[in-house]
Amino acid sequence: MKVDLHRMRVWEAAMYLNEAVNNAPENIKEIIVIHGYHNGTSLLDMVRKDFINKRVGKKLLGINQGITSLILN
């Protein structure tokens, strides 16, 4: 499952991502979050540092700095 946060404000992105995680079916074990980083790091920082949800067990940082994978419990 993919979630694209481009062109969102931090608070909008946090709400949207939280909703996506909460509503993801049980068979979904990974959500790929596309947040970008060329136009600033506020979304990247929110996803990687500030975002908390009880279903997220791990955050994986890949080679592409504009993407973070959330591994769900």
C-alpha positions in Angstrom: 0.0 0.0 0.0 1.3 3.5 -0.8 0.4 6.9 0.7 1.5 10.1 -1.0 1.8 13.1 1.2 3.1 15.6 -1.4 1.5 19.1 -1.3 0.1 18.6 2.2 0.7 20.6 5.3 2.3 18.7 8.2 -0.9 18.6 10.2 -2.9 17.4 7.1 -0.3 14.8 6.3 -0.3 13.5 9.9 -4.1 13.1 10.0 -4.2 11.5 6.5 -1.4 9.1 7.4 -3.0 8.2 10.7 -6.3 7.5 9.0 -4.5 5.3 6.3 -2.7 3.3 9.0 -5.8 2.8 11.1 -7.9 1.8 8.1 -5.4 -0.5 6.4 -6.7 -4.1 6.2 -5.1 -6.6 8.5 -3.4 -8.4 5.6 -1.4 -5.2 4.8 2.0 -5.4 6.5 3.8 -2.4 4.9 2.8 1.1 3.9 5.2 3.0 1.7 4.9 6.7 2.6 6.0 9.1 -0.2 6.8 12.4 1.5 9.6 13.9 -0.6 12.5 16.0 0.7 13.5 18.4 -2.1 11.1 21.2 -1.0 12.0 20.9 2.7 12.1 18.2 5.3 9.0 19.0 7.4 7.0 16.0 6.1 10.1 13.7 6.2 10.7 14.8 9.9 7.0 14.2 10.8 6.9 10.7 9.3 10.3 9.6 10.6 10.5 11.3 14.0 7.1 12.5 15.2 4.5 10.1 13.7 3.3 7.5 16.2 0.6 4.9 15.7 0.0 1.7 17.7 -0.1 -0.4 14.5 3.4 0.8 13.3 6.0 -1.6 14.6 9.0 -0.3 12.6 10.0 2.5 10.3 12.4 1.6 7.5 14.5 4.2 5.8 15.5 3.3 2.2 18.1 4.6 -0.2 15.5 7.1 -1.6 15.3 9.9 1.1 11.8 10.8 -0.1 10.3 7.5 1.0 9.8 5.8 4.4 8.3 2.3 4.8 6.0 1.7 7.8 6.0 -1.9 8.9 2.7 -2.7 10.6 2.1 -5.1 13.5 
